[in-house]
Amino acid sequence: MAAAIDTCVLELYHRPCSMKEAANHLQISERHLANLTAEKRVRTIRLGRCVRIPGTELKRLASEGCSNV
């Protein structure tokens, strides 16, 4: 079971994630993540109207924590 979770986490780091996926992974609210992106403290990718968090940014946030962003 742990291997499946590790594979899922690694997959998140290799593709852009939706705001909901990123917030769930970081264990923060979507509103807090939206505030961080509005303050330009989190890098995003816009695909039309969709906003995505790059995997590298998600990995950075997970390792540094949101208080250091």
Distance bins in CASP14 RR format, pairs under 12 A and 6 or more apart:
PFRMAT RR
TARGET T0000
AUTHOR 0000-0000-0000
RMODE 2
METHOD distances of the structure
MODEL  1
1 7 0 0 0 0 0 1 0 0 0 0 0
1 8 0 0 0 0 0 1 0 0 0 0 0
2 8 0 0 0 0 0 1 0 0 0 0 0
2 9 0 0 0 0 0 1 0 0 0 0 0
3 9 0 0 0 0 0 1 0 0 0 0 0
3 10 0 0 0 0 0 1 0 0 0 0 0
4 10 0 0 0 0 0 1 0 0 0 0 0
4 11 0 0 0 0 0 1 0 0 0 0 0
5 11 0 0 0 0 0 1 0 0 0 0 0
5 12 0 0 0 0 0 1 0 0 0 0 0
5 25 0 0 0 0 0 1 0 0 0 0 0
6 12 0 0 0 0 0 1 0 0 0 0 0
6 13 0 0 0 0 0 1 0 0 0 0 0
7 13 0 0 0 0 0 1 0 0 0 0 0
7 14 0 0 0 0 0 1 0 0 0 0 0
8 14 0 0 0 0 0 1 0 0 0 0 0
8 15 0 0 0 0 0 1 0 0 0 0 0
8 17 0 0 0 0 0 1 0 0 0 0 0
8 21 0 0 0 0 0 1 0 0 0 0 0
8 24 0 0 0 0 0 1 0 0 0 0 0
8 25 0 0 0 0 1 0 0 0 0 0 0
9 17 0 0 0 0 0 1 0 0 0 0 0
9 21 0 0 0 0 0 1 0 0 0 0 0
9 24 0 0 0 0 0 1 0 0 0 0 0
9 25 1 0 0 1 0 0 0 0 0 0 0
9 26 0 0 0 0 0 1 0 0 0 0 0
9 55 0 0 0 0 0 1 0 0 0 0 0
9 58 0 0 0 0 1 0 0 0 0 0 0
9 59 0 0 0 0 1 0 0 0 0 0 0
9 62 0 0 0 0 1 0 0 0 0 0 0
10 25 0 0 0 0 0 1 0 0 0 0 0
10 55 0 0 0 0 0 1 0 0 0 0 0
10 58 0 0 0 0 0 1 0 0 0 0 0
10 59 0 0 0 0 1 0 0 0 0 0 0
10 62 0 0 0 0 0 1 0 0 0 0 0
11 17 0 0 0 0 1 0 0 0 0 0 0
11 21 0 0 0 0 0 1 0 0 0 0 0
11 25 0 0 0 0 0 1 0 0 0 0 0
11 55 0 0 0 0 1 0 0 0 0 0 0
11 58 0 0 0 0 0 1 0 0 0 0 0
11 59 0 0 0 0 0 1 0 0 0 0 0
12 18 0 0 0 0 0 1 0 0 0 0 0
12 21 1 0 0 1 0 0 0 0 0 0 0
12 22 0 0 0 0 1 0 0 0 0 0 0
12 23 0 0 0 0 0 1 0 0 0 0 0
12 24 0 0 0 0 1 0 0 0 0 0 0
12 25 1 0 1 0 0 0 0 0 0 0 0
12 26 0 0 0 0 0 1 0 0 0 0 0
12 52 0 0 0 0 0 1 0 0 0 0 0
12 53 0 0 0 0 1 0 0 0 0 0 0
12 54 0 0 0 0 0 1 0 0 0 0 0
12 55 1 0 0 1 0 0 0 0 0 0 0
12 56 0 0 0 0 0 1 0 0 0 0 0
12 57 0 0 0 0 0 1 0 0 0 0 0
12 58 1 0 0 1 0 0 0 0 0 0 0
12 59 0 0 0 0 1 0 0 0 0 0 0
12 61 0 0 0 0 0 1 0 0 0 0 0
12 62 0 0 0 0 1 0 0 0 0 0 0
13 21 0 0 0 0 0 1 0 0 0 0 0
13 22 0 0 0 0 0 1 0 0 0 0 0
13 25 0 0 0 0 1 0 0 0 0 0 0
13 53 0 0 0 0 0 1 0 0 0 0 0
13 54 0 0 0 0 1 0 0 0 0 0 0
13 55 1 0 1 0 0 0 0 0 0 0 0
13 56 1 0 0 1 0 0 0 0 0 0 0
13 57 0 0 0 0 1 0 0 0 0 0 0
13 58 1 0 0 1 0 0 0 0 0 0 0
13 59 1 0 1 0 0 0 0 0 0 0 0
13 60 0 0 0 0 1 0 0 0 0 0 0
13 61 0 0 0 0 0 1 0 0 0 0 0
13 62 0 0 0 0 1 0 0 0 0 0 0
13 63 0 0 0 0 0 1 0 0 0 0 0
14 54 0 0 0 0 0 1 0 0 0 0 0
14 55 1 0 0 1 0 0 0 0 0 0 0
14 56 0 0 0 0 1 0 0 0 0 0 0
14 58 0 0 0 0 1 0 0 0 0 0 0
14 59 0 0 0 0 1 0 0 0 0 0 0
15 21 0 0 0 0 1 0 0 0 0 0 0
15 22 0 0 0 0 0 1 0 0 0 0 0
15 45 0 0 0 0 0 1 0 0 0 0 0
15 52 0 0 0 0 1 0 0 0 0 0 0
15 53 0 0 0 0 0 1 0 0 0 0 0
15 54 0 0 0 0 1 0 0 0 0 0 0
15 55 1 0 0 1 0 0 0 0 0 0 0
15 56 0 0 0 0 0 1 0 0 0 0 0
15 57 0 0 0 0 0 1 0 0 0 0 0
15 58 0 0 0 0 1 0 0 0 0 0 0
15 59 0 0 0 0 0 1 0 0 0 0 0
16 22 0 0 0 0 1 0 0 0 0 0 0
16 43 0 0 0 0 0 1 0 0 0 0 0
16 44 0 0 0 0 1 0 0 0 0 0 0
16 45 1 0 1 0 0 0 0 0 0 0 0
16 46 0 0 0 0 0 1 0 0 0 0 0
16 47 1 0 0 1 0 0 0 0 0 0 0
16 50 0 0 0 0 1 0 0 0 0 0 0
16 51 0 0 0 0 1 0 0 0 0 0 0
16 52 1 1 0 0 0 0 0 0 0 0 0
16 53 1 0 0 1 0 0 0 0 0 0 0
16 54 1 0 1 0 0 0 0 0 0 0 0
16 55 1 0 0 1 0 0 0 0 0 0 0
16 56 0 0 0 0 1 0 0 0 0 0 0
16 57 0 0 0 0 1 0 0 0 0 0 0
16 58 0 0 0 0 1 0 0 0 0 0 0
17 23 0 0 0 0 1 0 0 0 0 0 0
17 24 0 0 0 0 1 0 0 0 0 0 0
17 25 1 0 0 1 0 0 0 0 0 0 0
17 26 0 0 0 0 1 0 0 0 0 0 0
17 30 0 0 0 0 0 1 0 0 0 0 0
17 33 0 0 0 0 0 1 0 0 0 0 0
17 42 0 0 0 0 0 1 0 0 0 0 0
17 44 0 0 0 0 0 1 0 0 0 0 0
17 45 0 0 0 0 1 0 0 0 0 0 0
17 50 0 0 0 0 0 1 0 0 0 0 0
17 51 0 0 0 0 0 1 0 0 0 0 0
17 52 1 0 0 1 0 0 0 0 0 0 0
17 53 1 0 1 0 0 0 0 0 0 0 0
17 54 0 0 0 0 1 0 0 0 0 0 0
17 55 1 0 0 1 0 0 0 0 0 0 0
17 56 0 0 0 0 0 1 0 0 0 0 0
17 57 0 0 0 0 1 0 0 0 0 0 0
17 58 1 0 1 0 0 0 0 0 0 0 0
17 59 0 0 0 0 0 1 0 0 0 0 0
17 61 0 0 0 0 0 1 0 0 0 0 0
17 62 0 0 0 0 0 1 0 0 0 0 0
18 24 0 0 0 0 1 0 0 0 0 0 0
18 25 0 0 0 0 0 1 0 0 0 0 0
18 30 0 0 0 0 1 0 0 0 0 0 0
18 33 0 0 0 0 0 1 0 0 0 0 0
18 34 0 0 0 0 0 1 0 0 0 0 0
18 44 0 0 0 0 0 1 0 0 0 0 0
18 45 0 0 0 0 0 1 0 0 0 0 0
18 47 0 0 0 0 0 1 0 0 0 0 0
18 50 1 0 0 1 0 0 0 0 0 0 0
18 51 1 0 0 1 0 0 0 0 0 0 0
18 52 1 0 0 1 0 0 0 0 0 0 0
18 53 1 0 0 1 0 0 0 0 0 0 0
18 54 0 0 0 0 0 1 0 0 0 0 0
18 55 0 0 0 0 0 1 0 0 0 0 0
18 58 0 0 0 0 0 1 0 0 0 0 0
19 25 0 0 0 0 0 1 0 0 0 0 0
19 26 0 0 0 0 0 1 0 0 0 0 0
19 28 0 0 0 0 0 1 0 0 0 0 0
19 29 0 0 0 0 0 1 0 0 0 0 0
19 30 1 0 1 0 0 0 0 0 0 0 0
19 31 0 0 0 0 1 0 0 0 0 0 0
19 32 0 0 0 0 0 1 0 0 0 0 0
19 33 1 0 1 0 0 0 0 0 0 0 0
19 34 1 0 0 1 0 0 0 0 0 0 0
19 35 0 0 0 0 0 1 0 0 0 0 0
19 36 0 0 0 0 0 1 0 0 0 0 0
19 37 1 0 0 1 0 0 0 0 0 0 0
19 38 0 0 0 0 0 1 0 0 0 0 0
19 42 0 0 0 0 1 0 0 0 0 0 0
19 44 0 0 0 0 1 0 0 0 0 0 0
19 45 0 0 0 0 0 1 0 0 0 0 0
19 46 0 0 0 0 0 1 0 0 0 0 0
19 50 0 0 0 0 1 0 0 0 0 0 0
19 51 1 0 1 0 0 0 0 0 0 0 0
19 52 1 0 0 1 0 0 0 0 0 0 0
19 53 1 0 0 1 0 0 0 0 0 0 0
19 57 0 0 0 0 0 1 0 0 0 0 0
19 58 0 0 0 0 0 1 0 0 0 0 0
20 26 0 0 0 0 0 1 0 0 0 0 0
20 28 0 0 0 0 0 1 0 0 0 0 0
20 29 0 0 0 0 0 1 0 0 0 0 0
20 30 1 0 1 0 0 0 0 0 0 0 0
20 31 0 0 0 0 0 1 0 0 0 0 0
20 33 0 0 0 0 1 0 0 0 0 0 0
20 34 0 0 0 0 0 1 0 0 0 0 0
20 50 0 0 0 0 0 1 0 0 0 0 0
20 51 0 0 0 0 0 1 0 0 0 0 0
20 52 0 0 0 0 0 1 0 0 0 0 0
20 53 0 0 0 0 0 1 0 0 0 0 0
21 30 0 0 0 0 0 1 0 0 0 0 0
21 33 0 0 0 0 0 1 0 0 0 0 0
21 51 0 0 0 0 0 1 0 0 0 0 0
21 52 0 0 0 0 1 0 0 0 0 0 0
21 53 0 0 0 0 1 0 0 0 0 0 0
21 55 0 0 0 0 0 1 0 0 0 0 0
21 58 0 0 0 0 1 0 0 0 0 0 0
22 28 0 0 0 0 1 0 0 0 0 0 0
22 29 0 0 0 0 0 1 0 0 0 0 0
22 30 0 0 0 0 1 0 0 0 0 0 0
22 32 0 0 0 0 0 1 0 0 0 0 0
22 33 1 0 0 1 0 0 0 0 0 0 0
22 34 0 0 0 0 0 1 0 0 0 0 0
22 36 0 0 0 0 0 1 0 0 0 0 0
22 37 0 0 0 0 1 0 0 0 0 0 0
22 42 0 0 0 0 1 0 0 0 0 0 0
22 43 0 0 0 0 0 1 0 0 0 0 0
22 44 0 0 0 0 1 0 0 0 0 0 0
22 45 0 0 0 0 0 1 0 0 0 0 0
22 51 0 0 0 0 1 0 0 0 0 0 0
22 52 0 0 0 0 1 0 0 0 0 0 0
22 53 1 0 1 0 0 0 0 0 0 0 0
22 54 0 0 0 0 1 0 0 0 0 0 0
22 55 0 0 0 0 1 0 0 0 0 0 0
22 57 0 0 0 0 1 0 0 0 0 0 0
22 58 1 0 1 0 0 0 0 0 0 0 0
22 59 0 0 0 0 0 1 0 0 0 0 0
22 60 0 0 0 0 0 1 0 0 0 0 0
22 61 1 0 0 1 0 0 0 0 0 0 0
22 62 0 0 0 0 1 0 0 0 0 0 0
22 66 0 0 0 0 0 1 0 0 0 0 0
23 29 1 0 0 1 0 0 0 0 0 0 0
23 30 1 0 1 0 0 0 0 0 0 0 0
23 31 0 0 0 0 1 0 0 0 0 0 0
23 32 1 0 0 1 0 0 0 0 0 0 0
23 33 1 0 1 0 0 0 0 0 0 0 0
23 34 0 0 0 0 1 0 0 0 0 0 0
23 35 0 0 0 0 0 1 0 0 0 0 0
23 36 0 0 0 0 1 0 0 0 0 0 0
23 37 0 0 0 0 0 1 0 0 0 0 0
23 42 0 0 0 0 0 1 0 0 0 0 0
23 51 0 0 0 0 0 1 0 0 0 0 0
23 53 0 0 0 0 1 0 0 0 0 0 0
23 58 0 0 0 0 0 1 0 0 0 0 0
23 61 0 0 0 0 0 1 0 0 0 0 0
23 66 0 0 0 0 0 1 0 0 0 0 0
24 30 0 0 0 0 1 0 0 0 0 0 0
24 33 0 0 0 0 1 0 0 0 0 0 0
24 53 0 0 0 0 0 1 0 0 0 0 0
24 58 0 0 0 0 0 1 0 0 0 0 0
24 62 0 0 0 0 0 1 0 0 0 0 0
25 33 0 0 0 0 0 1 0 0 0 0 0
25 53 0 0 0 0 1 0 0 0 0 0 0
25 55 0 0 0 0 1 0 0 0 0 0 0
25 57 0 0 0 0 0 1 0 0 0 0 0
25 58 1 0 0 1 0 0 0 0 0 0 0
25 59 0 0 0 0 0 1 0 0 0 0 0
25 61 0 0 0 0 1 0 0 0 0 0 0
25 62 1 0 0 1 0 0 0 0 0 0 0
25 65 0 0 0 0 0 1 0 0 0 0 0
25 66 0 0 0 0 0 1 0 0 0 0 0
26 32 0 0 0 0 1 0 0 0 0 0 0
26 33 1 0 0 1 0 0 0 0 0 0 0
26 36 0 0 0 0 1 0 0 0 0 0 0
26 42 0 0 0 0 1 0 0 0 0 0 0
26 53 0 0 0 0 1 0 0 0 0 0 0
26 55 0 0 0 0 0 1 0 0 0 0 0
26 57 0 0 0 0 0 1 0 0 0 0 0
26 58 1 0 0 1 0 0 0 0 0 0 0
26 59 0 0 0 0 0 1 0 0 0 0 0
26 60 0 0 0 0 0 1 0 0 0 0 0
26 61 1 0 1 0 0 0 0 0 0 0 0
26 62 1 0 0 1 0 0 0 0 0 0 0
26 63 0 0 0 0 0 1 0 0 0 0 0
26 64 0 0 0 0 0 1 0 0 0 0 0
26 65 1 0 0 1 0 0 0 0 0 0 0
26 66 1 0 0 1 0 0 0 0 0 0 0
26 67 0 0 0 0 0 1 0 0 0 0 0
26 69 0 0 0 0 0 1 0 0 0 0 0
27 33 0 0 0 0 0 1 0 0 0 0 0
27 61 0 0 0 0 0 1 0 0 0 0 0
27 62 0 0 0 0 1 0 0 0 0 0 0
27 65 0 0 0 0 0 1 0 0 0 0 0
27 66 0 0 0 0 1 0 0 0 0 0 0
28 34 0 0 0 0 0 1 0 0 0 0 0
28 35 0 0 0 0 1 0 0 0 0 0 0
28 36 0 0 0 0 1 0 0 0 0 0 0
28 37 0 0 0 0 0 1 0 0 0 0 0
28 42 0 0 0 0 0 1 0 0 0 0 0
28 53 0 0 0 0 0 1 0 0 0 0 0
28 58 0 0 0 0 0 1 0 0 0 0 0
28 61 0 0 0 0 1 0 0 0 0 0 0
28 62 0 0 0 0 0 1 0 0 0 0 0
28 65 0 0 0 0 1 0 0 0 0 0 0
28 66 1 0 1 0 0 0 0 0 0 0 0
28 67 0 0 0 0 0 1 0 0 0 0 0
28 69 0 0 0 0 0 1 0 0 0 0 0
29 35 0 0 0 0 1 0 0 0 0 0 0
29 36 0 0 0 0 0 1 0 0 0 0 0
29 66 0 0 0 0 0 1 0 0 0 0 0
30 36 0 0 0 0 0 1 0 0 0 0 0
30 37 0 0 0 0 0 1 0 0 0 0 0
30 51 0 0 0 0 0 1 0 0 0 0 0
30 53 0 0 0 0 0 1 0 0 0 0 0
31 37 0 0 0 0 0 1 0 0 0 0 0
31 38 0 0 0 0 0 1 0 0 0 0 0
32 38 0 0 0 0 0 1 0 0 0 0 0
32 39 0 0 0 0 0 1 0 0 0 0 0
32 41 0 0 0 0 0 1 0 0 0 0 0
32 42 0 0 0 0 0 1 0 0 0 0 0
32 61 0 0 0 0 0 1 0 0 0 0 0
32 65 0 0 0 0 0 1 0 0 0 0 0
32 66 1 0 0 1 0 0 0 0 0 0 0
32 67 0 0 0 0 0 1 0 0 0 0 0
32 69 0 0 0 0 0 1 0 0 0 0 0
33 39 0 0 0 0 0 1 0 0 0 0 0
33 41 0 0 0 0 1 0 0 0 0 0 0
33 42 1 0 0 1 0 0 0 0 0 0 0
33 44 0 0 0 0 1 0 0 0 0 0 0
33 51 0 0 0 0 1 0 0 0 0 0 0
33 52 0 0 0 0 0 1 0 0 0 0 0
33 53 1 0 0 1 0 0 0 0 0 0 0
33 57 0 0 0 0 0 1 0 0 0 0 0
33 58 0 0 0 0 0 1 0 0 0 0 0
33 61 0 0 0 0 1 0 0 0 0 0 0
33 66 0 0 0 0 1 0 0 0 0 0 0
33 69 0 0 0 0 0 1 0 0 0 0 0
34 41 0 0 0 0 0 1 0 0 0 0 0
34 42 0 0 0 0 1 0 0 0 0 0 0
34 44 0 0 0 0 1 0 0 0 0 0 0
34 51 0 0 0 0 1 0 0 0 0 0 0
34 53 0 0 0 0 0 1 0 0 0 0 0
35 41 0 0 0 0 1 0 0 0 0 0 0
35 42 0 0 0 0 1 0 0 0 0 0 0
35 66 0 0 0 0 0 1 0 0 0 0 0
35 69 0 0 0 0 0 1 0 0 0 0 0
36 42 1 0 1 0 0 0 0 0 0 0 0
36 43 0 0 0 0 0 1 0 0 0 0 0
36 44 0 0 0 0 1 0 0 0 0 0 0
36 51 0 0 0 0 0 1 0 0 0 0 0
36 53 0 0 0 0 1 0 0 0 0 0 0
36 57 0 0 0 0 0 1 0 0 0 0 0
36 61 0 0 0 0 1 0 0 0 0 0 0
36 65 0 0 0 0 0 1 0 0 0 0 0
36 66 1 0 0 1 0 0 0 0 0 0 0
36 67 0 0 0 0 0 1 0 0 0 0 0
36 68 0 0 0 0 0 1 0 0 0 0 0
36 69 1 0 1 0 0 0 0 0 0 0 0
37 43 0 0 0 0 1 0 0 0 0 0 0
37 44 1 0 1 0 0 0 0 0 0 0 0
37 45 0 0 0 0 0 1 0 0 0 0 0
37 46 0 0 0 0 0 1 0 0 0 0 0
37 51 1 0 0 1 0 0 0 0 0 0 0
37 52 0 0 0 0 0 1 0 0 0 0 0
37 53 0 0 0 0 1 0 0 0 0 0 0
37 54 0 0 0 0 0 1 0 0 0 0 0
37 57 0 0 0 0 1 0 0 0 0 0 0
37 61 0 0 0 0 0 1 0 0 0 0 0
37 66 0 0 0 0 0 1 0 0 0 0 0
37 69 0 0 0 0 0 1 0 0 0 0 0
38 44 0 0 0 0 1 0 0 0 0 0 0
38 51 0 0 0 0 0 1 0 0 0 0 0
39 66 0 0 0 0 0 1 0 0 0 0 0
39 69 0 0 0 0 1 0 0 0 0 0 0
40 69 0 0 0 0 0 1 0 0 0 0 0
41 53 0 0 0 0 0 1 0 0 0 0 0
41 57 0 0 0 0 0 1 0 0 0 0 0
41 60 0 0 0 0 0 1 0 0 0 0 0
41 61 0 0 0 0 1 0 0 0 0 0 0
41 64 0 0 0 0 0 1 0 0 0 0 0
41 65 0 0 0 0 0 1 0 0 0 0 0
41 66 0 0 0 0 1 0 0 0 0 0 0
41 67 0 0 0 0 0 1 0 0 0 0 0
41 68 0 0 0 0 1 0 0 0 0 0 0
41 69 1 0 1 0 0 0 0 0 0 0 0
42 51 0 0 0 0 0 1 0 0 0 0 0
42 52 0 0 0 0 0 1 0 0 0 0 0
42 53 1 0 0 1 0 0 0 0 0 0 0
42 54 0 0 0 0 1 0 0 0 0 0 0
42 55 0 0 0 0 0 1 0 0 0 0 0
42 56 0 0 0 0 0 1 0 0 0 0 0
42 57 1 0 0 1 0 0 0 0 0 0 0
42 58 0 0 0 0 1 0 0 0 0 0 0
42 60 0 0 0 0 1 0 0 0 0 0 0
42 61 1 0 0 1 0 0 0 0 0 0 0
42 62 0 0 0 0 0 1 0 0 0 0 0
42 64 0 0 0 0 0 1 0 0 0 0 0
42 65 0 0 0 0 0 1 0 0 0 0 0
42 66 0 0 0 0 1 0 0 0 0 0 0
42 68 0 0 0 0 0 1 0 0 0 0 0
42 69 1 0 0 1 0 0 0 0 0 0 0
43 51 0 0 0 0 0 1 0 0 0 0 0
43 52 0 0 0 0 0 1 0 0 0 0 0
43 53 1 0 0 1 0 0 0 0 0 0 0
43 54 1 0 0 1 0 0 0 0 0 0 0
43 55 0 0 0 0 1 0 0 0 0 0 0
43 56 0 0 0 0 1 0 0 0 0 0 0
43 57 1 0 1 0 0 0 0 0 0 0 0
43 58 0 0 0 0 1 0 0 0 0 0 0
43 59 0 0 0 0 0 1 0 0 0 0 0
43 60 0 0 0 0 1 0 0 0 0 0 0
43 61 0 0 0 0 1 0 0 0 0 0 0
43 69 0 0 0 0 0 1 0 0 0 0 0
44 50 0 0 0 0 1 0 0 0 0 0 0
44 51 1 0 1 0 0 0 0 0 0 0 0
44 52 1 0 0 1 0 0 0 0 0 0 0
44 53 1 0 0 1 0 0 0 0 0 0 0
44 54 1 0 0 1 0 0 0 0 0 0 0
44 55 0 0 0 0 0 1 0 0 0 0 0
44 57 1 0 0 1 0 0 0 0 0 0 0
44 58 0 0 0 0 0 1 0 0 0 0 0
44 61 0 0 0 0 0 1 0 0 0 0 0
45 51 1 0 0 1 0 0 0 0 0 0 0
45 52 1 0 1 0 0 0 0 0 0 0 0
45 53 1 0 0 1 0 0 0 0 0 0 0
45 54 1 0 1 0 0 0 0 0 0 0 0
45 55 0 0 0 0 1 0 0 0 0 0 0
45 56 0 0 0 0 0 1 0 0 0 0 0
45 57 0 0 0 0 1 0 0 0 0 0 0
45 58 0 0 0 0 0 1 0 0 0 0 0
46 52 1 0 0 1 0 0 0 0 0 0 0
46 53 0 0 0 0 0 1 0 0 0 0 0
46 54 0 0 0 0 0 1 0 0 0 0 0
47 53 0 0 0 0 0 1 0 0 0 0 0
47 54 0 0 0 0 0 1 0 0 0 0 0
51 57 0 0 0 0 0 1 0 0 0 0 0
52 58 0 0 0 0 1 0 0 0 0 0 0
53 59 0 0 0 0 0 1 0 0 0 0 0
53 60 0 0 0 0 0 1 0 0 0 0 0
53 61 0 0 0 0 1 0 0 0 0 0 0
53 62 0 0 0 0 0 1 0 0 0 0 0
53 69 0 0 0 0 0 1 0 0 0 0 0
54 60 0 0 0 0 1 0 0 0 0 0 0
54 61 0 0 0 0 0 1 0 0 0 0 0
55 61 0 0 0 0 1 0 0 0 0 0 0
55 62 0 0 0 0 1 0 0 0 0 0 0
55 63 0 0 0 0 0 1 0 0 0 0 0
56 62 0 0 0 0 0 1 0 0 0 0 0
56 63 0 0 0 0 0 1 0 0 0 0 0
57 63 0 0 0 0 0 1 0 0 0 0 0
57 64 0 0 0 0 0 1 0 0 0 0 0
57 65 0 0 0 0 0 1 0 0 0 0 0
57 66 0 0 0 0 0 1 0 0 0 0 0
57 69 0 0 0 0 1 0 0 0 0 0 0
58 64 0 0 0 0 0 1 0 0 0 0 0
58 65 0 0 0 0 0 1 0 0 0 0 0
58 66 0 0 0 0 0 1 0 0 0 0 0
58 69 0 0 0 0 0 1 0 0 0 0 0
59 65 0 0 0 0 0 1 0 0 0 0 0
60 66 0 0 0 0 0 1 0 0 0 0 0
60 68 0 0 0 0 1 0 0 0 0 0 0
60 69 0 0 0 0 1 0 0 0 0 0 0
61 67 0 0 0 0 0 1 0 0 0 0 0
61 68 0 0 0 0 1 0 0 0 0 0 0
61 69 1 0 0 1 0 0 0 0 0 0 0
62 68 0 0 0 0 0 1 0 0 0 0 0
62 69 0 0 0 0 0 1 0 0 0 0 0
63 69 0 0 0 0 0 1 0 0 0 0 0
END
